[in-house]
């Protein structure tokens, strides 16, 4: 039995075309998969663990723990404590390096406007929106975005605003509290007030080789709040040394910065 297509072709004086088989279809060019950048990688003794970026960032947060408001602004009738960008970067920098985490700006959008101070001085206001990538040791990423704002009378407004955006990224992306007591620093005794931490216990923690540089910085903030920086203790050589000098010296030795 002929098909409708065959009868129509016969009426037109031609034959119906046979449907083409899949073998006659043009071959689709197959591209080789992209090379794996980690294919030939062999971890060295000092290399970070090859974990996903969210785990690497979690390790950074666990080691940083907290950054106190150890700096103070006092001007124009206003006084407040804050965490400066240098302090934040100095705390996060060595820890991110240890865990193989890179923090990279990928795009900066800036807006400017002219303004004046209350005394009539001309200033330039800069507001930036910065897109960031937190890159883990395996090359996978986390995308974040922060904003920063700054005033300047010269050409430093953009740099200041970007520094603020970086500080906001590290503090908010790291959920970094202002103070985090060491779990061994105190304990609760029923019926009595918890004893204050002794200078000798701080000395022992500073000298402990397991104490990280970021923890040494945090200890410095705690000692400043307790007004114990100038308290003298017997150091590892049994010489009298202030807790401030001891902490700075040990921090320098462990970060390669000298005393």
Backbone bond lengths (Angstrom), bond angles and torsions (degrees), N, CA, C in turn:
res aa  C-N    CA-C-N  psi(-1)  N-CA   C-N-CA  omega(-1)  CA-C   N-CA-C  phi
1 X - - - 1.471 - - 1.516 108.31 -
2 X 1.339 114.16 130.31 1.464 117.27 -178.57 1.515 110.28 -83.59
3 X 1.311 114.31 153.28 1.467 120.37 179.09 1.513 109.24 -86.47
4 X 1.322 116.34 167.55 1.461 121.13 177.27 1.516 110.51 -59.90
5 X 1.336 116.75 -38.13 1.470 120.75 -179.76 1.515 110.75 -65.57
6 X 1.392 116.87 -37.71 1.461 120.26 -179.94 1.534 110.65 -70.31
7 X 1.330 117.88 -40.10 1.464 119.95 179.38 1.521 111.07 -66.65
8 X 1.341 116.35 -37.92 1.465 119.55 178.83 1.515 110.49 -67.30
9 X 1.335 117.44 -35.95 1.463 121.12 179.61 1.517 110.31 -69.65
10 X 1.363 115.79 -39.40 1.475 119.15 179.74 1.512 111.03 -64.87
11 X 1.330 116.61 -39.54 1.463 120.00 178.90 1.510 111.60 -64.55
12 X 1.335 116.25 -28.55 1.478 120.88 -179.84 1.516 111.36 -89.50
13 X 1.339 117.71 1.20 1.450 121.31 178.60 1.509 114.56 77.94
14 X 1.311 116.05 25.87 1.463 119.24 177.41 1.519 108.36 -140.63
15 X 1.327 114.95 173.97 1.467 120.18 178.82 1.516 109.42 -104.74
16 X 1.296 114.11 148.21 1.477 118.53 177.99 1.513 109.92 -68.62
17 X 1.311 115.35 139.97 1.469 120.43 179.63 1.516 109.52 -75.95
18 X 1.286 112.07 136.62 1.457 117.39 176.70 1.530 109.31 -72.30
19 X 1.287 116.17 138.55 1.472 117.34 177.43 1.522 110.38 -61.27
20 X 1.299 114.40 138.05 1.479 119.05 -178.57 1.517 109.62 -72.10
21 X 1.282 114.51 143.35 1.457 119.84 179.56 1.523 109.60 -83.36
22 X 1.295 114.34 163.23 1.467 119.46 179.89 1.513 111.06 -64.89
23 X 1.339 116.74 -21.37 1.470 119.07 -179.77 1.513 111.46 -71.25
24 X 1.379 116.88 -24.09 1.452 119.17 -179.58 1.529 112.73 -84.46
25 X 1.346 117.65 -8.66 1.464 120.74 -178.70 1.522 109.38 -67.68
26 X 1.340 116.99 144.92 1.473 119.50 179.12 1.520 110.67 -63.54
27 X 1.314 114.43 140.94 1.467 120.10 -178.32 1.527 110.20 -69.43
28 X 1.330 116.02 137.40 1.463 121.65 177.19 1.523 108.28 -88.01
29 X 1.327 115.90 125.97 1.459 119.77 -177.80 1.529 109.86 -71.42
30 X 1.285 116.56 128.56 1.460 122.07 179.79 1.519 109.43 -99.59
31 X 1.343 115.16 125.71 1.460 119.89 179.04 1.526 109.80 -90.78
32 X 1.302 116.87 141.57 1.475 119.23 178.67 1.524 110.05 -66.75
33 X 1.318 117.99 149.06 1.470 120.48 179.02 1.528 110.76 -63.13
34 X 1.323 115.14 151.79 1.469 120.10 178.79 1.526 109.56 -62.53
35 X 1.304 117.32 140.53 1.475 119.45 -178.71 1.521 111.35 -65.56
36 X 1.304 117.13 143.39 1.459 123.16 177.75 1.524 108.57 -79.06
37 X 1.351 118.78 116.98 1.470 119.80 -177.80 1.519 113.15 -64.99
38 X 1.338 117.44 -17.20 1.462 120.42 -179.61 1.527 112.08 -100.38
39 X 1.336 117.15 8.52 1.467 120.13 -172.73 1.521 111.93 -60.19
40 X 1.319 117.93 -44.95 1.457 120.12 -177.13 1.510 114.09 -98.50
41 X 1.339 116.67 15.65 1.464 120.39 -175.10 1.525 111.08 -77.73
42 X 1.317 115.52 134.23 1.461 121.54 174.32 1.524 107.72 -126.62
43 X 1.338 117.90 115.46 1.465 120.24 -176.45 1.523 111.99 -58.79
44 X 1.342 115.01 138.32 1.454 120.97 174.30 1.520 110.37 -93.91
45 X 1.323 115.56 178.56 1.460 119.84 -176.69 1.524 112.30 -64.20
46 X 1.340 117.28 -34.26 1.458 120.88 -176.00 1.522 113.16 -99.92
47 X 1.322 118.54 4.66 1.453 121.02 -177.08 1.529 111.02 -78.78
48 X 1.324 116.79 149.85 1.468 119.58 179.09 1.521 111.84 -71.48
49 X 1.319 115.27 163.64 1.462 120.39 175.49 1.521 109.27 -66.47
50 X 1.323 116.60 138.92 1.466 121.48 -179.97 1.528 109.72 -82.74
51 X 1.329 115.53 78.74 1.462 121.88 -179.48 1.526 109.01 -114.58
52 X 1.338 118.76 159.90 1.468 121.00 177.08 1.526 111.21 -59.63
53 X 1.328 115.29 157.58 1.460 120.48 -172.89 1.524 111.80 -61.18
54 X 1.344 118.81 -36.10 1.460 118.84 -177.90 1.525 111.58 -67.50
55 X 1.335 117.48 -29.73 1.460 120.35 176.66 1.528 110.56 -76.69
56 X 1.339 116.79 -39.44 1.459 120.32 177.82 1.526 110.81 -62.75
57 X 1.345 116.28 -41.64 1.472 119.78 179.29 1.523 110.33 -67.39
58 X 1.321 117.27 -35.85 1.460 120.32 176.55 1.526 110.73 -63.00
59 X 1.330 117.10 -39.49 1.469 120.44 177.72 1.522 110.97 -64.58
60 X 1.333 116.42 -37.55 1.469 119.84 176.30 1.524 109.82 -61.31
61 X 1.327 116.27 -47.57 1.464 120.53 -179.22 1.522 111.59 -61.45
62 X 1.326 116.98 -41.18 1.463 120.42 -178.74 1.519 111.40 -65.33
63 X 1.330 117.48 -31.69 1.457 119.84 -178.82 1.522 111.81 -83.87
64 X 1.324 117.57 -36.44 1.468 119.69 178.24 1.526 110.44 -67.23
65 X 1.304 116.23 -43.61 1.463 124.23 175.23 1.522 112.95 66.70
66 X 1.326 118.81 -67.88 1.463 120.44 -176.34 1.518 109.90 -157.75
67 X 1.322 115.81 153.81 1.466 122.13 174.07 1.519 106.89 -131.49
68 X 1.315 116.48 118.57 1.455 120.65 -177.41 1.525 111.26 -78.19
69 X 1.328 115.59 159.87 1.466 120.91 174.13 1.526 107.94 -81.99
70 X 1.324 115.41 80.62 1.461 121.34 -173.06 1.512 114.98 -93.62
71 X 1.331 117.93 0.68 1.458 120.75 179.60 1.519 109.38 -115.72
72 X 1.323 115.67 153.80 1.461 119.50 -174.46 1.517 111.60 -131.74
73 X 1.315 115.33 135.21 1.468 121.78 172.27 1.517 108.17 -103.22
74 X 1.325 115.87 132.92 1.458 120.41 -179.24 1.523 107.76 -143.60
75 X 1.313 116.96 94.17 1.456 120.51 -179.48 1.503 111.47 -166.22
76 X 1.325 115.44 151.07 1.455 120.48 178.57 1.507 113.66 61.20
77 X 1.345 116.68 28.62 1.456 119.56 -179.95 1.513 113.77 79.96
78 X 1.330 116.71 4.20 1.467 120.97 -179.75 1.521 109.45 -114.37
79 X 1.303 115.76 137.11 1.465 120.64 -179.79 1.523 108.81 -139.54
80 X 1.322 116.49 126.49 1.467 119.69 178.01 1.526 109.52 -158.06
81 X 1.310 115.27 158.18 1.465 122.41 176.19 1.522 109.45 -95.59
82 X 1.319 116.43 148.60 1.457 119.45 -178.48 1.529 110.05 -152.91
83 X 1.333 113.82 171.06 1.477 121.24 175.99 1.530 107.27 -110.55
84 X 1.329 117.06 108.14 1.451 121.39 -177.04 1.518 112.53 -72.83
85 X 1.339 115.17 158.45 1.462 119.74 -177.70 1.529 111.02 -63.19
86 X 1.339 118.62 -36.57 1.463 120.19 179.29 1.520 111.11 -62.86
87 X 1.331 115.84 -42.33 1.466 119.37 178.69 1.522 111.06 -62.71
88 X 1.321 116.25 -43.51 1.466 120.65 -178.24 1.526 110.77 -65.83
89 X 1.346 116.91 -46.06 1.464 120.23 -179.37 1.528 110.64 -66.52
90 X 1.341 117.06 -40.26 1.468 120.18 178.95 1.526 111.61 -63.38
91 X 1.323 116.46 -28.19 1.468 120.29 178.52 1.521 111.27 -79.98
92 X 1.326 116.90 -46.96 1.462 120.66 -177.11 1.529 112.63 -75.91
93 X 1.337 117.27 -33.80 1.461 120.50 -172.98 1.522 115.07 -53.01
94 X 1.344 118.75 -58.04 1.470 119.55 -179.03 1.528 113.29 -62.69
95 X 1.353 117.16 -32.23 1.468 119.93 -176.98 1.524 110.60 -74.19
96 X 1.346 117.21 -40.57 1.462 118.82 176.98 1.523 110.67 -64.95
97 X 1.336 116.78 -36.41 1.469 120.45 177.32 1.526 110.53 -63.23
98 X 1.300 116.44 -41.46 1.469 121.63 -179.53 1.525 111.55 -61.27
99 X 1.342 116.86 -39.84 1.460 120.73 -174.89 1.535 112.77 -98.31
100 X 1.326 117.76 10.88 1.461 120.84 174.57 1.508 114.25 69.86
101 X 1.345 117.14 33.64 1.463 121.66 -178.31 1.532 109.44 -107.75
102 X 1.329 116.46 129.71 1.459 122.31 174.90 1.528 109.04 -109.78
103 X 1.324 116.26 140.10 1.465 122.55 176.27 1.521 107.09 -116.26
104 X 1.336 116.61 111.26 1.459 121.09 -170.55 1.522 111.30 -124.31
105 X 1.349 118.05 130.90 1.466 119.89 171.82 1.523 109.58 -78.54
106 X 1.314 116.88 132.90 1.468 120.71 -178.95 1.522 112.62 -109.53
107 X 1.325 117.67 -20.67 1.463 120.45 178.94 1.523 109.11 -159.43
108 X 1.334 115.38 136.96 1.467 121.38 178.06 1.528 108.12 -126.02
109 X 1.325 116.58 119.61 1.460 122.65 175.78 1.524 107.68 -110.31
110 X 1.341 116.59 120.64 1.462 120.92 -174.29 1.524 111.22 -119.33
111 X 1.325 114.75 145.40 1.457 122.00 173.48 1.528 108.29 -129.22
112 X 1.339 116.24 146.00 1.460 121.02 -175.55 1.529 110.03 -130.53
113 X 1.321 114.83 151.99 1.463 120.05 170.16 1.521 108.60 -155.28
114 X 1.307 116.36 149.29 1.458 122.46 178.09 1.514 109.40 -86.10
115 X 1.334 115.89 140.29 1.449 120.99 179.62 1.527 108.62 -148.50
116 X 1.303 117.30 178.69 1.461 122.47 178.51 1.513 109.88 -134.12
117 X 1.325 115.76 155.23 1.457 120.80 175.85 1.520 109.53 -82.63
118 X 1.330 115.53 176.10 1.463 119.80 178.63 1.523 112.09 -64.43
119 X 1.350 116.28 -20.15 1.459 120.53 178.81 1.524 111.96 -94.66
120 X 1.328 117.21 3.91 1.454 121.10 177.00 1.512 115.28 89.16
121 X 1.326 118.30 6.77 1.464 120.96 178.69 1.526 110.00 -75.88
122 X 1.324 116.46 136.65 1.457 121.14 -179.35 1.519 110.55 -76.29
123 X 1.331 115.12 134.78 1.460 121.49 -179.62 1.527 108.91 -135.86
124 X 1.319 114.48 161.26 1.478 121.28 175.14 1.519 107.72 -117.97
125 X 1.316 115.10 124.65 1.462 119.76 178.71 1.522 109.82 -97.31
126 X 1.312 116.02 133.98 1.464 121.48 178.26 1.522 109.23 -124.14
127 X 1.318 115.60 130.26 1.458 122.08 174.00 1.517 108.40 -121.16
128 X 1.315 116.91 127.06 1.462 120.70 -178.39 1.516 110.31 -121.33
129 X 1.321 114.58 148.79 1.463 122.86 169.41 1.520 105.99 -118.63
130 X 1.335 116.31 118.19 1.463 121.40 -174.41 1.522 109.55 -113.73
131 X 1.321 116.22 128.91 1.467 121.96 173.04 1.522 108.21 -95.15
132 X 1.329 115.90 133.13 1.463 121.83 -174.66 1.520 110.94 -121.84
133 X 1.317 115.36 153.49 1.460 122.68 167.61 1.521 108.36 -122.87
134 X 1.318 115.28 124.67 1.461 120.33 169.64 1.517 106.11 -95.92
135 X 1.320 116.10 112.81 1.464 122.37 -174.19 1.526 109.45 -102.35
136 X 1.333 116.43 125.61 1.454 120.92 -179.76 1.514 112.37 -84.60
137 X 1.324 117.66 176.24 1.470 121.58 -178.16 1.527 113.40 -64.03
138 X 1.329 117.96 -22.72 1.464 120.98 179.30 1.530 112.48 -91.59
139 X 1.327 116.84 -3.69 1.456 120.34 179.24 1.508 114.83 96.18
140 X 1.353 118.73 -5.99 1.458 119.79 176.29 1.529 109.09 -78.79
141 X 1.328 116.98 162.12 1.459 119.98 -167.79 1.529 113.17 -133.81
142 X 1.332 113.95 159.71 1.449 124.05 168.05 1.527 107.01 -120.88
143 X 1.328 118.11 132.08 1.465 122.35 -178.94 1.524 109.41 -103.73
144 X 1.340 116.09 129.48 1.456 121.47 178.82 1.519 109.53 -137.83
145 X 1.328 115.68 168.24 1.454 120.56 -179.68 1.523 108.92 -146.48
146 X 1.335 116.72 134.89 1.455 121.70 177.80 1.519 109.53 -136.76
147 X 1.335 115.29 166.82 1.446 121.03 177.86 1.529 109.89 -123.99
148 X 1.324 115.11 155.41 1.449 121.21 176.82 1.512 110.06 -144.74
149 X 1.330 115.21 152.32 1.466 120.30 -177.82 1.518 108.64 -138.16
150 X 1.342 116.94 141.96 1.459 120.63 -179.21 1.515 110.36 -154.20
151 X 1.328 115.22 152.91 1.454 123.21 174.12 1.526 108.75 -114.61
152 X 1.334 116.65 141.82 1.453 120.12 177.97 1.524 108.91 -154.80
153 X 1.329 115.61 148.07 1.455 120.07 -179.81 1.522 112.37 -92.36
154 X 1.353 116.91 -6.54 1.468 120.73 -179.19 1.523 109.49 -123.66
155 X 1.340 116.51 -126.47 1.466 120.33 -174.35 1.520 112.64 -116.39
156 X 1.327 117.89 24.42 1.469 120.37 -175.96 1.523 112.73 -105.18
157 X 1.337 118.44 4.49 1.455 120.51 -175.73 1.511 113.83 -61.61
158 X 1.336 117.01 -42.17 1.469 120.21 -178.44 1.519 111.07 -65.19
159 X 1.342 116.22 -44.95 1.464 119.96 179.66 1.522 111.12 -62.97
160 X 1.342 116.94 -40.68 1.462 120.20 178.35 1.524 111.12 -63.61
161 X 1.351 116.58 -44.16 1.460 120.19 -178.60 1.531 111.02 -63.76
162 X 1.337 116.92 -39.08 1.461 119.57 178.20 1.523 111.19 -67.27
163 X 1.343 116.62 -35.29 1.462 119.62 176.71 1.517 111.00 -63.94
164 X 1.325 116.62 -39.52 1.462 120.33 176.98 1.528 110.10 -63.69
165 X 1.341 116.63 -42.55 1.467 120.19 179.18 1.524 111.45 -61.81
166 X 1.349 116.59 -36.88 1.460 120.42 178.03 1.515 110.91 -67.59
167 X 1.332 116.44 -42.95 1.466 119.75 178.19 1.527 110.61 -61.05
168 X 1.329 116.49 -43.23 1.464 120.77 178.97 1.525 110.24 -61.76
169 X 1.335 117.18 -42.14 1.468 120.87 179.15 1.522 111.17 -58.59
170 X 1.323 117.39 -49.61 1.455 121.06 -175.06 1.525 111.59 -68.94
171 X 1.339 116.40 -39.36 1.462 118.90 -177.50 1.522 112.29 -75.56
172 X 1.351 117.07 -40.86 1.462 119.20 -179.51 1.522 111.20 -82.56
173 X 1.346 117.16 -42.61 1.459 119.76 177.61 1.511 111.99 -66.35
174 X 1.334 116.65 -27.03 1.458 120.65 177.61 1.509 113.20 -94.20
175 X 1.367 117.63 -1.74 1.466 121.73 -176.05 1.522 110.17 45.40
176 X 1.330 115.01 50.74 1.462 121.07 -170.74 1.522 110.88 -86.68
177 X 1.330 118.93 112.34 1.467 120.70 179.46 1.524 111.09 -74.13
178 X 1.323 115.54 168.02 1.460 120.09 -179.07 1.519 112.59 -83.03
179 X 1.299 116.99 -20.06 1.467 119.46 -179.04 1.519 109.04 -156.78
180 X 1.316 114.87 134.43 1.466 120.09 -179.48 1.516 108.11 -139.96
181 X 1.326 116.53 102.21 1.453 119.14 -177.87 1.522 110.67 -64.92
182 X 1.309 115.12 141.38 1.453 119.22 176.12 1.528 108.55 -65.90
183 X 1.343 117.92 135.98 1.474 119.46 -176.63 1.524 113.55 -60.37
184 X 1.338 117.97 -21.91 1.457 120.31 -179.75 1.525 112.67 -97.04
185 X 1.349 116.29 3.59 1.466 118.42 -172.77 1.523 112.44 -76.53
186 X 1.330 118.22 -24.25 1.455 119.62 -178.44 1.523 109.83 -156.82
187 X 1.317 115.47 164.72 1.453 120.34 174.60 1.522 108.54 -145.84
188 X 1.313 115.70 157.33 1.456 121.00 -176.24 1.519 109.75 -93.17
189 X 1.332 116.21 130.05 1.456 121.30 175.60 1.522 108.49 -114.24
190 X 1.315 116.47 126.00 1.468 120.19 -178.79 1.529 110.24 -64.45
191 X 1.327 114.97 133.26 1.459 120.34 176.23 1.513 113.89 83.17
192 X 1.325 119.13 -8.81 1.455 122.18 179.98 1.517 109.11 -135.34
193 X 1.310 117.37 157.29 1.454 121.42 175.90 1.527 109.93 -75.32
194 X 1.326 115.80 145.85 1.461 120.10 179.24 1.517 109.56 -64.14
195 X 1.335 118.70 134.92 1.463 121.00 -178.85 1.520 111.23 -68.64
196 X 1.332 115.18 147.67 1.466 120.33 175.60 1.520 109.89 -70.21
197 X 1.315 116.32 151.60 1.455 119.86 -179.75 1.520 109.83 -73.52
198 X 1.317 117.23 136.95 1.469 121.06 -175.19 1.516 111.36 -83.50
199 X 1.333 115.22 159.27 1.462 121.16 176.75 1.526 110.45 -62.71
200 X 1.327 116.21 -35.04 1.467 119.71 -178.89 1.529 111.40 -67.33
201 X 1.335 117.68 -33.55 1.465 118.79 179.07 1.530 110.52 -69.41
202 X 1.339 116.75 -37.00 1.463 119.61 173.82 1.521 111.01 -64.45
203 X 1.334 116.13 -41.45 1.469 119.31 177.79 1.520 111.10 -59.10
204 X 1.324 116.60 -44.73 1.460 119.72 -178.24 1.533 111.14 -64.18
205 X 1.350 116.92 -38.17 1.465 119.12 179.25 1.522 111.11 -69.27
206 X 1.338 116.77 -38.14 1.470 120.18 178.13 1.520 110.80 -62.30
207 X 1.327 116.99 -41.71 1.462 121.15 -177.53 1.524 112.97 -78.69
208 X 1.326 117.30 -16.24 1.468 120.56 179.79 1.536 109.17 -64.34
209 X 1.310 118.03 124.98 1.462 122.31 -177.81 1.526 112.25 -65.94
210 X 1.313 118.11 -17.03 1.459 120.69 178.62 1.533 112.50 -82.53
211 X 1.313 117.87 -10.12 1.456 121.22 -179.72 1.520 109.53 -75.06
212 X 1.327 117.29 120.94 1.465 122.34 -175.95 1.526 110.76 -76.01
213 X 1.352 117.44 159.33 1.472 120.38 176.27 1.512 112.88 -57.47
214 X 1.346 118.27 -38.51 1.461 119.70 179.42 1.528 111.03 -65.20
215 X 1.336 116.78 -36.28 1.469 119.63 176.43 1.530 110.00 -67.82
216 X 1.332 118.33 -35.78 1.460 120.93 177.05 1.525 110.68 -61.17
217 X 1.338 116.24 -39.55 1.460 119.18 176.33 1.521 111.16 -64.10
218 X 1.324 116.44 -41.80 1.455 120.27 179.55 1.526 110.72 -64.22
219 X 1.333 117.11 -38.52 1.465 120.49 177.40 1.521 110.24 -60.36
220 X 1.339 116.59 -39.90 1.469 120.65 178.72 1.522 110.59 -59.59
221 X 1.347 117.31 -42.51 1.462 120.57 178.36 1.531 110.51 -64.93
222 X 1.316 117.39 -41.28 1.457 120.44 179.48 1.523 110.96 -63.06
223 X 1.338 116.36 -43.62 1.465 120.51 179.68 1.517 111.19 -64.36
224 X 1.355 116.30 -36.45 1.465 119.41 178.36 1.527 110.00 -65.02
225 X 1.334 117.36 -42.65 1.463 120.75 179.19 1.522 111.64 -65.33
226 X 1.337 116.30 -33.01 1.466 121.06 179.59 1.528 112.66 -87.71
227 X 1.339 116.48 -2.72 1.472 122.54 -178.01 1.528 111.02 57.60
228 X 1.332 114.90 44.98 1.472 120.79 -178.62 1.522 112.07 -116.80
229 X 1.343 117.98 8.02 1.468 119.58 -177.24 1.524 111.97 -59.16
230 X 1.318 117.58 -36.11 1.462 121.00 -176.14 1.519 113.31 -93.91
231 X 1.333 116.46 8.36 1.466 120.09 176.65 1.526 109.58 -71.62
232 X 1.318 116.35 128.85 1.467 120.80 -177.98 1.528 110.81 -90.11
233 X 1.344 114.35 139.78 1.463 121.76 176.83 1.519 108.54 -136.74
234 X 1.321 115.71 164.59 1.463 120.34 175.26 1.522 108.57 -80.55
235 X 1.344 117.41 120.83 1.458 120.39 -178.50 1.524 111.14 -82.27
236 X 1.344 116.28 -168.22 1.465 119.93 -176.31 1.518 113.45 -65.00
237 X 1.346 116.76 -18.00 1.471 121.23 177.35 1.519 111.70 -99.87
238 X 1.349 116.10 8.78 1.461 123.35 -178.55 1.516 112.51 66.41
239 X 1.347 116.07 21.86 1.459 121.06 174.05 1.515 109.30 -96.50
240 X 1.327 116.46 150.84 1.455 120.86 178.43 1.530 109.99 -76.06
241 X 1.328 116.16 129.10 1.459 122.04 -178.22 1.521 108.45 -149.81
242 X 1.337 117.24 140.92 1.465 118.79 178.49 1.527 109.76 -69.50
243 X 1.322 115.47 153.53 1.460 119.52 178.38 1.522 110.98 -61.55
244 X 1.342 117.31 -34.01 1.457 121.10 178.53 1.529 110.57 -64.00
245 X 1.348 117.05 -49.25 1.468 120.46 -179.89 1.525 110.95 -64.86
246 X 1.322 116.44 -39.33 1.464 120.04 179.81 1.530 110.40 -63.82
247 X 1.326 116.51 -46.34 1.457 119.79 -179.40 1.512 112.50 -63.28
248 X 1.341 117.28 -42.72 1.462 120.56 179.14 1.530 111.20 -63.95
249 X 1.321 116.08 -40.37 1.471 119.65 -178.76 1.527 111.07 -66.27
250 X 1.325 117.16 -46.36 1.464 120.50 -179.37 1.517 110.49 -66.55
251 X 1.346 116.96 -38.63 1.475 120.20 177.67 1.531 110.08 -60.95
252 X 1.341 117.20 -43.50 1.450 120.79 178.55 1.517 112.57 -62.85
253 X 1.332 116.52 -40.00 1.470 119.64 179.36 1.515 111.88 -65.59
254 X 1.319 117.86 -36.67 1.473 120.41 -175.76 1.510 113.42 -84.36
255 X 1.313 116.76 -17.30 1.465 119.49 177.62 1.511 112.89 -106.59
256 X 1.334 116.18 0.55 1.455 119.97 179.80 1.510 113.73 75.89
257 X 1.347 116.57 15.95 1.462 119.69 -178.17 1.507 113.94 -94.45
258 X 1.313 116.62 1.23 1.461 118.71 -178.85 1.509 110.94 79.14
259 X 1.304 116.76 -175.17 1.460 121.69 -177.20 1.509 111.24 -83.22
